[in-house]
Amino acid sequence: MKVVVLTGPESSGKSWLAAQLQTHFGGLRVDEYVRHFMEQHLRDTCLGDITDIATGQLAWEDMARARLPRLLILDTHLLSNILWSQTLFDDCPAWLEPALLARHYDLHLLLSPEQVEWIGDGLRCQPDLAERLRFFDAIEHWLVRHQQPFQVIEGDWVQRRERVFAAVTRLLDA
């Protein structure tokens, strides 16, 4: 099983590319649990919600891993929970980072917020490119610091799709 994580700031194409990958390569896709959580709880999230959100994300990921697909495509993982918790609440449950580091991911596709338009959807809260770039930098810094395999994906929507497909093709052929 190869596990690919799409990561990056909001509105950089994670969900769209995850669906594109699944359509093209097959495999299983795990969506972003926080969207489900926010649709179920029609209120602003608080620090106390982070554990429930992260636990839900892990449960969805574990159910997919148990099915042993050739390709597992994650729309996000605990790194987003960590960084959003720090961004919104200046705090984060201590167990999240060790739980993330205990898991194996074959490739992180880090999506740049540049060259694509931010699209509001009622849940997103970072329309300012500078904020999204800081989030991108925090993800990249974490991936480098923890020696995680990653590739930065830039360009317009067509270029992103081509680059993501090429990266996953290389991973599956390795």
C-alpha positions in Angstrom: 0.0 0.0 0.0 1.2 3.5 -0.9 -0.1 6.4 1.1 -0.2 9.8 -0.4 -1.2 12.9 1.6 -2.4 16.1 -0.1 -1.5 19.0 2.2 -1.4 22.7 2.0 -3.3 25.8 2.9 -7.0 26.1 2.3 -8.2 26.6 -1.3 -5.0 25.1 -2.8 -6.8 22.1 -4.5 -6.4 19.3 -2.0 -10.0 17.9 -2.2 -10.2 18.4 -5.9 -6.9 16.7 -6.6 -7.7 13.9 -4.2 -10.8 13.1 -6.2 -8.9 13.4 -9.5 -6.3 11.0 -8.2 -8.9 8.4 -7.1 -10.7 8.7 -10.5 -7.4 8.2 -12.4 -5.5 5.7 -10.2 -8.3 4.0 -8.2 -7.6 3.3 -4.6 -9.3 4.7 -1.6 -9.7 8.4 -0.7 -10.1 9.7 2.9 -11.8 13.1 3.0 -11.2 15.9 5.5 -13.0 15.0 8.8 -13.1 18.6 10.0 -15.6 19.5 7.2 -17.9 16.7 8.4 -17.5 17.9 12.0 -18.3 21.5 11.2 -21.4 20.5 9.2 -22.6 18.4 12.1 -21.9 21.2 14.7 -23.1 24.4 13.2 -20.9 26.7 15.3 -17.4 27.9 15.5 -14.9 25.3 16.6 -13.0 25.7 19.9 -9.8 24.2 21.2 -11.8 21.5 22.9 -13.0 20.3 19.5 -9.5 19.6 18.2 -9.3 16.2 19.9 -12.6 15.1 18.5 -11.7 16.3 15.0 -8.2 14.6 15.1 -9.7 11.4 16.5 -12.3 11.4 13.7 -9.6 11.9 11.1 -7.6 9.1 12.4 -10.6 6.8 12.6 -11.4 7.5 8.9 -7.8 6.9 8.0 -7.6 3.7 10.0 -10.7 2.3 8.4 -9.2 2.9 4.9 -5.8 1.5 5.9 -7.5 -1.7 7.1 -8.8 -2.3 3.6 -5.2 -2.4 2.3 -5.8 -0.6 -0.9 -2.9 -0.4 -3.5 -3.2 3.4 -3.1 -4.5 5.4 -0.2 -5.2 9.1 -0.9 -5.5 11.4 2.1 -7.2 14.8 1.6 -5.4 15.8 4.8 -3.9 14.3 8.0 -3.1 15.3 11.5 -0.6 18.0 10.5 -3.5 20.2 9.4 -5.1 19.7 12.8 -1.9 20.6 14.5 -1.3 23.8 12.5 -5.0 25.0 12.6 -5.1 24.4 16.3 -1.9 26.5 16.7 -3.2 29.2 14.3 -6.7 29.5 15.8 -6.1 28.8 19.4 -2.3 29.3 20.0 -2.3 25.8 21.5 -2.5 22.2 20.5 -3.2 18.9 22.3 0.2 17.4 23.0 -0.7 13.9 21.7 -1.2 15.0 18.1 2.4 15.3 16.9 3.6 11.9 18.3 0.5 10.3 16.8 1.3 11.8 13.4 4.9 10.8 13.6 4.0 7.2 14.5 2.4 6.7 11.1 4.0 6.1 7.7 3.3 8.2 4.7 5.0 7.6 1.4 4.6 11.0 -0.1 3.2 14.4 0.9 2.1 16.6 -2.0 2.4 20.1 -0.6 0.2 22.5 -2.6 1.2 26.1 -2.9 -1.5 28.7 -2.5 0.0 30.8 -5.3 -1.2 30.9 -8.9 -4.7 29.8 -7.9 -7.6 31.8 -6.7 -8.9 31.6 -3.2 -12.5 30.4 -3.2 -14.7 31.0 -0.2 -17.0 28.1 0.8 -18.5 29.2 4.1 -15.9 27.2 6.1 -12.6 28.7 4.9 -11.2 31.7 6.8 -7.9 32.7 5.1 -8.7 34.8 2.0 -5.4 36.7 2.4 -2.6 35.1 0.4 0.0 36.2 3.0 -1.8 34.1 5.6 -2.0 31.1 3.3 1.7 31.5 2.5 2.6 31.4 6.3 0.5 28.3 6.6 2.3 26.8 3.6 5.7 27.7 5.1 4.7 26.1 8.4 3.8 22.8 6.7 7.0 22.8 4.7 9.1 23.6 7.8 7.4 20.7 9.7 8.0 18.2 6.8 11.6 19.2 6.5 12.2 19.1 10.2 10.7 15.6 10.5 12.4 14.3 7.3 9.1 13.5 5.6 9.0 12.8 1.9 7.3 15.6 0.0 7.1 17.4 -3.3 5.9 21.0 -3.7 3.1 21.4 -6.3 2.7 24.7 -7.9 1.0 26.1 -11.0 -2.5 26.6 -12.3 -5.1 23.9 -11.9 -4.1 22.0 -15.1 -0.4 22.1 -14.1 -1.2 21.0 -10.6 -3.1 18.0 -11.9 -0.3 17.0 -14.3 2.3 17.3 -11.6 0.4 15.4 -9.0 -0.4 12.6 -11.5 3.3 12.4 -12.4 4.4 12.3 -8.8 1.9 9.5 -8.0 2.9 7.6 -11.1 6.5 7.7 -10.0 5.5 6.5 -6.5 3.5 3.6 -7.8 6.2 2.6 -10.3 9.0 2.6 -7.7 
